[in-house]
Amino acid sequence: MKSGVVWRCLRRRSMSTSVIDWWDNVGIAPKDPILSITEAYFADSSPRKINLGVGAYRDDEGKPVVLQCVRDAQAKIAGCEFLESLSRQGSMKLVDESVKLAYGESSDVVKEGRFAGVQALSGTGACRLFAEFQRRFRPEAQIYLPAPTWSNHRNIWRDAQVPQRTFRYYNLESKILHFEALMDDVKNAPNYSFFLLHPCAHNPTGVDPTEEQWREISYQFKVKNHFPFFDMAYQGFASGDLDRDAQAIRIFLNDGHLIGCAQSFAKNMGLYGQRVGCLSILCKDAKQAISVKSQLQQIARAMYSNPPVYGALLVSTILDDPDLRNLWVKELKVMADRIIKIRAVLRKNLLELGSPLNWDHITNQVGMFCYSGLTPEQVDQLTNKFHIYMTRDGRISMAGVTTENVAYLANAIHKVTKSGKES
Amino acid sequence: MESQNPNHAISPSATTASNGDSVFANIAKAPEDPILGVTVAYNKDSSPIKLNLGVGAYRTEEGKPLVLNVVRRAEQLLVNDPSRVKEYLPITGLADFNKLSAKLIFGADSPAIQENRVATVQCLSGTGSLRVGAEFLAKHYHQNSIYIPQPTWGNHPKVFTMAGLSPKYYRYYDPETRGLNFQGLLEDLSSAPSGAIVLLHACAHNPTGVDPTVEQWEQIRQLIRSKGLLPFFDSAYQGFASGSLDADAQSVRIFVADGGECLAAQSYAKNMGLYGERVGALSIVCRTADVASRVESQLKLVIRPMYSNPPIHGASIVATILKDRDMYNEWTIELKAMADRIISMRQQLFDALRDRGTPGDWSHIIKQIGMFTFTGLNTEQVAFMTKEYHIYMTSDGRISMAGLSSRTVPHLADAIHAAVTRIV
């Protein structure tokens, strides 16, 4: 009997190694178009290489920056007891401070608690939570994304199984906002549609509506009963002024819209890898806010239970301490100003090289990115001949441009475009 | 451009606060999470003798949360290193952390690791690792049934359902013996369709504390392999259960040793006390290095639309500790101290009930392993203990041994004694 059992065991063991190829169907996934640029850049050994791919800030020496206010906050919390209650408080504090930043310190919505706010995994996580929430409670809804938008937006709403459509946004010819087309699409969308809006420093184009245009968009949204969802990844980073960069949101708020908003502290506090953000949804009253928040927490619970503590503690420490907060505001302006300045230098260099093309968009566009208008082929040339890395849609991360490399960059762009052919 | 609205008045809008309602107006408040809700109720109680035996977070003899000394040391090193920046991690997380985590669970000498057959990605603790693994399976695996033990951690079915899998149950706990229903387990897994996914708690089953013996694990392995089922391990307590990291990983290692495939979700929440930092890893052991590479590339596509890349802080702490021999040793000592304290609490509670002559067989308290004890108390008894003795636990009778101390054991023993003698 025992030997029979042993034999059957051995036979089963050999059966376990016979090949059933469960993963035969698993193809190699396409590389992420943005993050794979950095991979390729690291693999390049040229001393002249420039990384204009992912939107992470660099100083004028091309170095990543840890803000002083962040270092100070780190020192302040080092050695703290990481009590669970502290982490809960840190998370709540983060949400409170985030909504004040977005909606304004004196906003009624904030004072009256008419918002459901949860800490999220940076901007991506906030968008994903909202997409899942939208799917669960408005299963018939689609999401309208601007054309173009950050490539990961499409992935996020797709994985949340929310059908997506686009609305016209960027005018390829003129390199400015295609406002009439945008308004047409807003009007022609069925009532009660969900729209994703970039409140400032549109990624990837850097083209934002003017204040007047935002007012018109807001008005039309009311006529159509559309739901505005804002993805704010660059507050303070675009103009250097936190309130000014949130202006679109404040306009919608004043018009009585009950918006949703994703916020990220990745860029404006340089906390990229900490994954700190916030999702807020405005509600009719505080009671409804409690319901909505409880549902958001449920969705998060099935994804990662709770968000990470450390980054939230850093943010809430900084925003809660007047000195640290002032320091942050100053450092933020320094970053924004450097980008604004280097845009001007790049454009000036191209003009001085005698480029036949119009480069006004370099200084007209706002935020970290310049939608250069370069074709994929021209981008490939920049990479292959000049070791300059950017995404193939021609998006340049201005944060990667420095006093030291701007001339080289301008020269390279000039070389690949001087035939005058450009899309 | 003039507005098309002939009245020039804003028509009632579903999105105005003033005259309309929110598009989410019909949303009901979600029920409290049953586990986290216990702490909420506990916090509201003003009694000085209240005891929180709800959520599974370790507490010291003094009832305080614990930050391991080695964790503090690692954090100091990180803070004091001016060269460290907070840039984005790759989608798959911190490379060092991933390699070290795989070695920790599979063993440094594991052939699967040496042959590059393991795809490991950093995730947000155990929950995040389970979710990423489950979404990967929902997208790429031919079967979407996942068999989970009855009972299991309350969040398991939600994680799997949201990921697109379909949870089914296999018998596990025997309320009669307060031990393993091994026959039932074997029968239910035998009747699972070929290829079905099976969730296994690597050690210290949550909530029961009942684990298969080494011999039983071997039988489970043979059954799973013979049926072509796909094992998915949830390892949340490595080192915390017995005090030995290797012993607590044995169940996982026998499956890897037979050359077959499996998934493993690891959490550092308990064994490194890093709860709030959300540190974990998902490993998928594949037949070949080529498959592992393709699998890793697909895991990235699951992660990117979820949160782009994982948080850096906690993983950096873990990597710092695991790669330094002294710190690693220090960790194993602190880990064993935590495990030993839990084991000691079990013994103390058992002795206290015996001393009180509390009716019933309470040996399961010392037979079960890990942070939790499935007391066998019913919901009425639990409610009684909360009301009369201010003792908070989940209504299934699960208590977190980590929440006990020598000082509070008598109070709990009194409460159990009263509940069992007065409420049947």
Interface residues (C-beta under 8 A of the other chain):
Chain A: C9 R12 R13 M15 S16 T17 V19 I20 D21 W22 W23 N25 V26 G27 I28 A29 K31 D32 L35 V54 A56 P64 V65 V66 V70 Q74 A75 A78 G79 E81 F82 L83 E84 S87 R114 L121 S122 T124 G125 R128 E132 F137 R138 N152 N155 I156 R158 D159 A160 E180 M183 K187 Y192 E216 Y219 Q220 F221 K222 V223 N225 H226 F227 P228 D255 G256 H257 L258 I259 A266 G270 L271 Y272 G273 Q274 R275 I281 L282 C283 K284 Q288 I290 S291 V292 S294 Q295 Q297 Q298 I299 R301 A302 M303 Y304 S305 N306 P307 P308 V309 Y310 G311
Chain B: M1 S3 Q4 N5 I10 S11 S13 A14 T15 T16 A17 S18 G20 D21 S22 V23 F24 A25 N26 I27 A28 K29 A30 E32 D33 A57 P65 V67 R72 E75 Q76 V79 R84 V85 K86 E87 Y88 L89 P90 I91 C123 L124 S125 T127 G128 R131 E135 H140 Y141 H142 N155 K158 V159 T161 M162 A163 G195 Q222 R225 S226 G228 L230 D258 G259 G260 E261 Y275 G276 E277 R278 C286 R287 V291 S293 R294 V295 S297 Q298 K300 L301 V302 R304 P305 M306 Y307 S308 N309 P310 P311 I312 H313 G314
